[in-house]
Amino acid sequence: MKLALECQTNLLELVQPLADFDWILAHKYLEDEDYASYYKESTQIKFIDNSVNEVGEPVSIEDMKKIHSEIGGYVVSPDWIGNLGKTLEVYKECVKVFGEQITVGVLQGATFECLTLLNEYKGMIAVPYDIGSSKKDSPSIMALRRALVISNIPQDRVVHLLGLNTLDEFSWYRGRGNVMTIDTGVPVLLGLRREDILDTLESKEKPTYNQMEGLELTQVAWTGICRNVALLRRYLP
């Protein structure tokens, strides 16, 4: 499984070489020139995320189109948490703009209701960490519900994991070669907090990326980030 890492602008030069591909938060790209400049120069495969988890509402297709015209890559279609109908409606519009092959459809809706979207999505499928869950649920419950959803996705459909719940979740994807990629800021956040990724995550209620703001990068924190990324890779299928 390939890994993308989310981090604040001041950490891009250090953290991104540890990742396999670029995961670009659209709202951050639009508001932060330094963040945008880094990804304009990057030669990695790029995914443009609609930022719904970080700001509550996805970035518009028009703004995604602007970003894509500058850096290319795959586009994560705008989605609304728990709202299957609106997510599907905008996915269809996104496909008209970008085409099926580079548009990533996000599963939304009640836990198994979301699987009806498989009939509509043609390219890569993204499955959120909190599919079928409340953000107040424990990461272990979120992991179980997402694994149950993914177990019902045919293995000829390519799957991306939106975010990390628990390290144990990866054991359910061994032998499922279609679960190919994941993006997460967890090892970075925990490193900045001097915490270990092997410890149980307490909550996913607040977006990981947003929690990084204001945290200081020290030598100890950087060592922790590197260790956490290395440990995470040991668990990836």
NUTOR-246364 format. One record per atom (N, C-alpha, C, O, CB): residue in one letter; x, y, z. Coordinates in steps of 0.2 Angstrom, whole numbers, plus 5000, padded with zeros to 4 digits. Last residue first. Glycine has a CB too. Layout:
aXYZ;...
//
This chain:
p499949845021;p499949785018;p500449795012;p500549745008;p499249765015;l500749925035;l500449935028;l500449865024;l501049835024;l500749995024;y501549915046;y500949885046;y500549885039;y500049855039;y500549925051;r502749975043;r502749905044;r502149875045;r502049815044;r503149905051;r502350115041;r502450075035;r502549995037;r502449955032;r503150095032;l502250145055;l501650145051;l501750105044;l501350055043;l501350215048;l503650155058;l503150105061;l502550095057;l502350035056;l503050125068;a504050265050;a504350205049;a503850145052;a503850095049;a505050195052;v503250365056;v503150345049;v503450275047;v503150235044;v503450405044;n503750365069;n503050355068;n502950335060;n502550285059;n502650415069;r505050405066;r504950345069;r504250325068;r504050265066;r505050345077;c504850535061;c505250485057;c505050415060;c504950365056;c505950495057;i504250595072;i503850595066;i504250535062;i503850495059;i503950665062;g505250595082;g504650555083;g504250545076;g503950495075;g504250595088;t506250675076;t506350605077;t505750565078;t505650505076;t506850595084;w505450795077;w505650765071;w505850695071;w505650655067;w506250805068;a505350805091;a504750795087;a504950765081;a504550725078;a504350865087;v506750825094;v506350775097;v505750755093;v505550695092;v506150785105;q506950945088;q507350885086;q506950825088;q506950775085;q508050895088;t505351025085;t505951015088;t506350955086;t506050915082;t505851015096;l504051115079;l504551065077;l505151065080;l505551115079;l504651065069;e502651155088;e503251165087;e503651105084;e503651055087;e503651205093;l500951195083;l501451145086;l502151155084;l502251165078;l501251075085;g500151275075;g500451295081;g500951255085;g501251275090;g499951315086;e499151145069;e499251215069;e499551235076;e499351225081;e498651255068;m498751015070;m499451025069;m499651105070;m500251115072;m499751005063;q497451005069;q497750995076;q498451015076;q498751025081;q497650925079;n497050995056;n496951065060;n497251065066;n497451115069;n496251075060;y497450865053;y497850925050;y497750985054;y498151025055;y497650935042;t496450795059;t497150785061;t497550845059;t497950875063;t497350725058;p494850865065;p495350845059;p496050845061;p496250895064;p495150885054;k494150795080;k494450855077;k494950835071;k495350785072;k494750895082;e493850655083;e493350705082;e493550775079;e493150805075;e493050725089;k494550545085;k494650575078;k494150625077;k493950645071;k494450515073;s495450495099;s494850525096;s495050545089;s495650565088;s494650585100;e496550415104;e495950425108;e495350455104;e494850435106;e496150475113;l497450275097;l497250345096;l496550355100;l496150315101;l497050355089;t498650185107;t497950185104;t497750265103;t497850305108;t497450155109;d500350185102;d499850195107;d499150205104;d499050225098;d499950255111;l501150185090;l500950115093;l500450125099;l500050075100;l501550085095;i501450315088;i500950285084;i500650215087;i500150195085;i501150285077;d501750415102;d501950355099;d501350335095;d500850325098;d502250305103;e502150595104;e501750535106;e501950475101;e502150495095;e500950555105;r502550725103;r502950675106;r502550615108;r502650595114;r503350715112;r501750805094;r501550795101;r502050755106;r501850745112;r500850775101;l502450775082;l502450845085;l502250845092;l502450895096;l502050895081;g502050645081;g502750655082;g502850725085;g503250735090;g503050655075;l500650655079;l500850625085;l501650635086;l501850645092;l500750545085;l500650725066;l500350755072;l500650725079;l500850755083;l499650745072;v501350625058;v501650685059;v501350725066;v501750745070;v501450735053;p500450515059;p501150505061;p501450575062;p501950575067;p501550465057;v499250575054;v499250555061;v500050545063;v500150565068;v498950485061;g498850615041;g499350665045;g499450635052;g499850665056;g499050735045;t498650515027;t498550525034;t499050575036;t499650585034;t498650465038;d498050415014;d498350475016;d498150485023;d497650475025;d498050535011;i498350265004;i498050295010;i498450365011;i499050375010;i498150255017;t498050134992;t498350194994;t498050225001;t497450205002;t498350254989;m497450014989;m498150024986;m498450084989;m499050094989;m498150034979;v496649884988;v496649934993;v497349964993;v497849934996;v496449915001;n496849774980;n496449834977;n496449894982;n496349944980;n495749814975;g497349664987;g497749704983;g497449774980;g497849814978;g498149664978;r497049595000;r496549634996;r497049684992;r497149744994;r496049675000;g497949535008;g497649495003;g497149534998;g496949504993;g497349435006;r497549635021;r498049595018;r497649545014;r497149515015;r498449555024;y496549705027;y496649725020;y497249675017;y497349685011;y496849795019;w496549685040;w495949665037;w496049675029;w495649645025;w495349705039;s497649745045;s497649675045;s497049645041;s497149595038;s497649645052;f497349885046;f497749855040;f497749785040;f497749755034;f498449885040;e496849905059;e496349895053;e496749865047;e496349835043;e496149965051;d497849915068;d497549855067;d497149845061;d497049795058;d497149835073;l498050055068;l498550015064;l498249945063;l498449915058;l499250005068;t496650155065;t497050115069;t497550075065;t497350055059;t496650065074;n496350265055;n495950245061;n496450215066;n496650245071;n495350205060;l496750385043;l497050325047;l496550315053;l496450365057;l497750325049;g496150435027;g496350445034;g496450375037;g496250325035;g495750475037;l495450355015;l495450425017;l495550435025;l495050425028;l494750465015;l496150245005;l495850255012;l495950325013;l496550355013;l496250205016;h495550194989;h496050234993;h495650244999;h495050255000;h496150304989;v495450054978;v495250084984;v495750134987;v496350104987;v494950034989;v494849994962;v495450014966;v495150064972;v494750104970;v495850054961;r494049844959;r493949914960;r494449944965;r494549914970;r493249934963;d494049704960;d494349734953;d494249814954;d494349854949;d493949714947;q493549664971;q494249674971;q494549694965;q495149704964;q494549604973;p492049754976;p492349704972;p493149714972;p493349774971;p492049694965;i491749784993;i491949814987;i492249764983;i492749734985;i492349874988;n491449725005;n490949725001;n491149754994;n490649754989;n490349745003;s492549765013;s492449695012;s491949685007;s491949625004;s492349655018;i492349905015;i492749885010;i492749805008;i492849785003;i493449895012;v491349895026;v491149925019;v491649895014;v491449875008;v491149995019;l492149835036;l491549805033;l491349825027;l491149785022;l491049805038;a493149935037;a493349875035;a492749835032;a492749795027;a493749835040;r492350035043;r492650045036;r492849985033;r492749965027;r493250095036;r491949975055;r491449995050;r491750005043;r491449985038;r491050055052;l493249965061;l492849905060;l492349925054;l492249885050;l492549885066;a493650095062;a494050055058;a493649995056;a493649965051;a494650035062;m492750145071;m492750175064;m493150125060;m492950115054;m493050245064;i493050075082;i492450065079;i492450095072;i492150055068;i491850095083;s494350135084;s494250055083;s493650045080;s493549995076;s494350025090;p494050265087;p494450245081;p494350175079;p494350155073;p495150265081;s492450295093;s493150275094;s493450255088;s493150235083;s493250215099;d491350425088;d491450355089;d492250345090;d492650385088;d491250315083;k491150555085;k491250545092;k491450475093;k491650455099;k490650565096;k490850555072;k491550575073;k491750565081;k492250575083;k491650645071;s489950405068;s489950475071;s490650495072;s491050445074;s489550485077;s489950315053;s490150325060;s490050395062;s489950435057;s490850305062;g489950285039;g489450255043;g489550265051;g489250235055;g489550175042;i491650325038;i491050295034;i490650265039;i490850215042;i491350255028;d492850385043;d492250385047;d491550365043;d491050375045;d492150455050;y493750375033;y493950345039;y493350335044;y493250295048;y494450385043;p493050355017;p493250395022;p493350355029;p493050305029;p492750445024;v493750295002;v493250275008;v493550315014;v494050305016;v493250195009;a493650314985;a493950334991;a493450324997;a492850334996;a494150414991;i494050234970;i493550244975;i493850264981;i494350224984;i493050184976;m494450264953;m494650254959;m494050274964;m493750324963;m495250284961;g493050264941;g493750264943;g493850244950;g493550194953;g494050334942;k491650264942;k491950224937;k492750224938;k493050174936;k491850254930;y490150254951;y490850274951;y491250234946;y491150174946;y491150274958;e488950184951;e488950254947;e489750274946;e489850304941;e488650304951;n488950074958;n488650074951;n488750134947;n488750134941;n487950054952;l489450114970;l489850084966;l489650074959;l490050064954;l490050014969;l488350174977;l488750214973;l489250184968;l489550204963;l489150264977;t487950074985;t487550084979;t487950134974;t487850134968;t486850114980;l488650084997;l488950034992;l488550044985;l488750024980;l488849964994;c488050165006;c488550195002;c488750154996;c489050174991;c489150215006;e487250085013;e486950115008;e487450145003;e487350154997;e486450175011;f488050035023;f487949995017;f487650025012;f487650005006;f487649935019;t488050165032;t488650115031;t488550075025;t489050075021;t488650065037;a487350305023;a487350255028;a487850195027;a488050185021;a486650225030;g488550415014;g487950385015;g487950335021;g488450335024;g487650345009;q489950395002;q489550425007;q488850395008;q488650365004;q489550505006;l491450374994;l490850334996;l490550375002;l490950395007;l491050264999;v492050474981;v492050464988;v491350424990;v490850454989;v492150524992;g492950454966;g492250464969;g492350434977;g492650384978;g491750414966;v494050544957;v494050494963;v493350504966;v493250554969;v494650504968;t494450564940;t494050584946;t493950524951;t493750474949;t493350604943;i495250514930;i495550554935;i495150574941;i495350614946;i495950604932;q494250444922;q494950414924;q495250444930;q495650414934;q495350404918;e493150524919;e493150464923;e493750444926;e493850424932;e492750414920;g493350704918;g493450634915;g493350584920;g493550594926;g494050634911;f493250834922;f493950804923;f493950734919;f494550714918;f494150794930;v491950874920;v492450924919;v493150894918;v493550914914;v492450964926;k491150764921;k491050804915;k491650854914;k491850864908;k490350844915;v491450734934;v491650684928;v491650724922;v492050714917;v491250624928;c490750824941;c491550824941;c491750784936;c492250804932;c491750794948;e489450794939;e489750854937;e490450854936;e490750884931;e489450914941;k489450674946;k489350674939;k489550734936;k489750734930;k488550664938;y489750724959;y490250674956;y490050674948;y490550684944;y490150604959;v488550794962;v489150834961;v489750784958;v490150814954;v489450864967;e487750684965;e487550734960;e488150774958;e488250784952;e487050784963;l488350614975;l488350584968;l488150634963;l488450634958;l487750524968;t488250704985;t488850684983;t488850654976;t489350664972;t489150624988;k486850714987;k487250774985;k487950754982;k488150784977;k487250824990;g486550574991;g486250604985;g486650664982;g486750664976;g485550624987;l487350545003;l487450504997;l487150544990;l487550554985;l487050444997;n487950615016;n487450635011;n487650605004;n488050635000;n487450715010;g488950595025;g488350565026;g487850575021;g487250555021;g488050585032;i489750745020;i489750685025;i489050665026;i488650695028;i490150705031;w489950765003;w489650795009;w489550735014;w489250685012;w488950825007;d491250794991;d490750754994;d490550785001;d490850835003;d491150684996;p492050824976;p491750854982;p491250804985;p490850774981;p491450924980;s493250704970;s492650734969;s492350764976;s492350734981;s492150694966;v494950724969;v494450694974;v493750734973;v493750794976;v494750684981;v495850704955;v495450754958;v494950714963;v494550664960;v495050794953;y497550684950;y496950654951;y496550704955;y496750744959;y496950584955;g498550794940;g498450744945;g497750724945;g497350744941;g498650774951;g498950974938;g498750914936;g498550864941;g498450884947;g499250884931;i499351104942;i499751054944;i499550984941;i499950934942;i499751044951;e498451194935;e499151214937;e499551164939;e500151164937;e499151264943;s497251144934;s497551174928;s498251194929;s498651194924;s497151234925;h496951104947;h497151054942;h497451084936;h497951054933;h496551014940;i496551234952;i497151194954;i497351144949;i497951144948;i496951164961;k495351254944;k495951304944;k496551264946;k497151274943;k495751364948;k494551144948;k494751154941;k495351204940;k495851184936;k494251174936;m494351184961;m494751124959;m494951124952;m495551104951;m494251054960;d493551294958;d494151304962;d494651244961;d495251244960;d494051314969;e492451224952;e492751274949;e493451294952;e493951294948;e492351344949;i491951134962;i492251104956;i492651164952;i493251144950;i491751074952;s492451204979;s492051194973;s492351164967;s492951164967;s491751264971;v492851104993;v493051164989;v492651144982;v492551094980;v493751164987;p491651055005;p492151045000;p492251104996;p491851144995;p491950984996;e491551105022;e491251105016;e491751095010;e492351125011;e490851175014;g492451085033;g491751065034;g491351065027;g490751035027;g491451115038;v493851085032;v493451155033;v492651145033;v492351195034;v493651195027;e494350955033;e494651005036;e494251075037;e494351105042;e495351025032;n493450875025;n493550855032;n493950915036;n493850915042;n494050795032;v493450935012;v492850935016;v493050925024;v492650955028;v492350885014;s494550945003;s494650975010;s493950975014;s493951015019;s494851045009;n494750874991;n494250934991;n494150964998;n493851014999;n493550904990;d496350844985;d495850834990;d495350894991;d495550954990;d496150814997;i497250794972;i496950854974;i496350844979;i495850824976;i496750904969;f498650704971;f497950694972;f497750764975;f498050784980;f497750634976;k500050664960;k499650714964;k498950694965;k498650674960;k499750784961;i501650594959;i500950584958;i500550624962;i500650624969;i500750514957;q503050714960;q502650654963;q501950654959;q501750704957;q502650654970;t503750834958;t503650784952;t503250724954;t503250674950;t504350774949;s503351004964;s503450924965;s503350884959;s502950904954;s502950904970;e503051124961;e503751104959;e503851034960;e504251004957;e504251144963;k501751144966;k501951154959;k502551134956;k502651114950;k501851234957;y501951114979;y501651064975;y501751074967;y501751034963;y500951054977;y502651234983;y502951174984;y502651124979;y503051084976;y502851154991;s501651334980;s502251334976;s502651264977;s502951244972;s502751384979;a500651304989;a500551294982;a501151294978;a501251244974;a500051354979;y501351345001;y501051275000;y500951264993;y501151204991;y500351275004;d501551484998;d502051434999;d501851364998;d502251324995;d502351455006;e500151534997;e500651534991;e501251484992;e501451454987;e500851604990;d498751485003;d499451485005;d499851474999;d499951424996;d499551425010;e497451464998;e497551515002;e498251525004;e498451575007;e497151505009;l497451354989;l497151414987;l497351474991;l497351534989;l496351404987;y497951254997;y498351274990;y498051344988;y498451384986;y498151214985;k497051235006;k497651265008;k498051285002;k498351335003;k498051205012;h495951184999;h495851245003;h496551275004;h496651345004;h495451245009;a496551064995;a496351114990;a496251184993;a496451234991;a495651094987;l497850975000;l497251005002;l497051064998;l497451114998;l497351015010;i498650844992;i498550914992;i497950934994;i497350924991;i498750944985;w499750724992;w499050734994;w498950804996;w499150825001;w498850685000;d500950634982;d500650704985;d499950704987;d499550684982;d500850764981;f501750484987;f501450524982;f501150584986;f501150594992;f500850494979;d502550434997;d502550404991;d502250444985;d502350434979;d502250334991;a503550525009;a502850495007;a503050465000;a503550484997;a502350555006;l504650585014;l504450515017;l503850485014;l503750425015;l504350535024;p504650705007;p505150655005;p505050585008;p505250535005;p505850675006;q503750775016;q503550755010;q504050705006;q503850655003;q503450805005;v504450825027;v504050775028;v503850735021;v503850675021;v503350795031;l505350935024;l505550885028;l505150825027;l505350765026;l505550905035;e504551025016;e505151005014;e505450945017;e505850905014;e505651065014;l503351045024;l503351005018;l504050985016;l504050925014;l503051055013;l503251115036;l503551045036;l503651015030;l503850955029;l503151005041;n502651235034;n503351235036;n503651165037;n504251165038;n503351265043;t501351185031;t501751215026;t502451215028;t502951195024;t501551285024;q500851035039;q500851105038;q501351125033;q501851095032;q500951135045;c500450875031;c500750915035;c500650995034;c500451005028;c501550895035;e500050705026;e499850775027;e500250815032;e500350785037;e499050785028;l500650585015;l500750615022;l500450695022;l500750725018;l501450615025;a500350435008;a500350505007;a500350535014;a499950505019;a499850535003;l500850275003;l500750315008;l500850395006;l501350405003;l501150305014;k500350114996;k500750174995;k500450225000;k499850235002;k500650204988;m500449945000;m500050005000;m500450065000;m500950075004;m499550005006;
//
